[in-house]
Amino acid sequence: MHFYCAVPHGDPYVTDESVMMTQVEEDRRFLHAPDIQLLHDQTVSQILEWQPDILLAGGPALYLSRLSEEQIN
């Protein structure tokens, strides 16, 4: 089990909150990225580099009016 450094909870230009990702590796690599919202390119790139077999990530709340069209799509 690996615990990673704090990453932004959503868009780092909007909030200074952070969350921690956890990886469990046995036969497969499982990565839990709680509520990262997939809005921070550097965090998404890091996840892709780790190449998890299974990813559980909290995506953006699409009902929030502060999200741009680009972030929603």
C-alpha positions in Angstrom: 0.0 0.0 0.0 1.3 3.4 -1.0 0.1 6.8 0.2 1.0 9.8 -2.1 1.6 13.4 -1.4 -1.3 15.7 -1.3 -2.9 16.7 -4.6 -5.4 19.5 -5.3 -9.0 18.9 -4.4 -10.3 20.1 -7.8 -9.0 23.2 -9.5 -5.9 24.5 -7.6 -6.7 28.1 -8.8 -10.1 28.0 -7.1 -9.4 26.2 -3.8 -6.3 25.4 -1.7 -7.8 22.2 -0.3 -6.0 18.9 -1.0 -6.6 15.2 -0.8 -4.3 12.1 -0.7 -4.3 9.3 -3.3 -3.8 5.7 -2.2 -2.5 2.8 -4.2 -2.9 -0.9 -3.4 -0.9 -3.4 -5.5 -1.2 -7.1 -5.4 -2.2 -8.9 -8.6 -3.5 -5.7 -9.9 -2.8 -2.0 -9.3 -5.8 -0.2 -7.7 -5.6 3.6 -7.2 -8.0 5.6 -5.1 -8.0 9.2 -6.0 -10.8 10.6 -3.8 -12.6 13.7 -5.0 -9.7 15.0 -7.2 -12.4 16.1 -9.7 -10.0 15.5 -12.6 -9.5 19.2 -13.0 -5.7 19.4 -12.4 -3.7 18.4 -15.4 -0.6 17.5 -13.4 -2.5 15.1 -11.2 -4.2 13.5 -14.2 -0.8 13.1 -15.9 0.6 11.5 -12.8 -2.3 9.0 -12.7 -1.7 8.1 -16.3 2.0 7.6 -15.7 1.3 5.2 -12.8 -0.9 3.1 -15.2 -3.4 1.7 -12.6 -5.4 -1.3 -13.6 -8.4 0.1 -11.7 -9.0 3.7 -10.8 -11.6 5.1 -8.5 -11.6 8.8 -8.9 -14.2 11.4 -7.8 -15.0 13.6 -10.8 -16.2 17.2 -11.0 -19.7 18.0 -9.7 -21.1 19.0 -13.1 -24.0 20.9 -11.4 -21.6 23.6 -10.1 -22.0 26.8 -12.0 -18.3 27.7 -11.4 -17.1 25.1 -13.9 -16.2 26.3 -17.4 -17.5 24.6 -20.5 -14.0 23.2 -21.0 -13.9 21.7 -17.6 -17.3 20.1 -18.0 -16.3 18.5 -21.4 
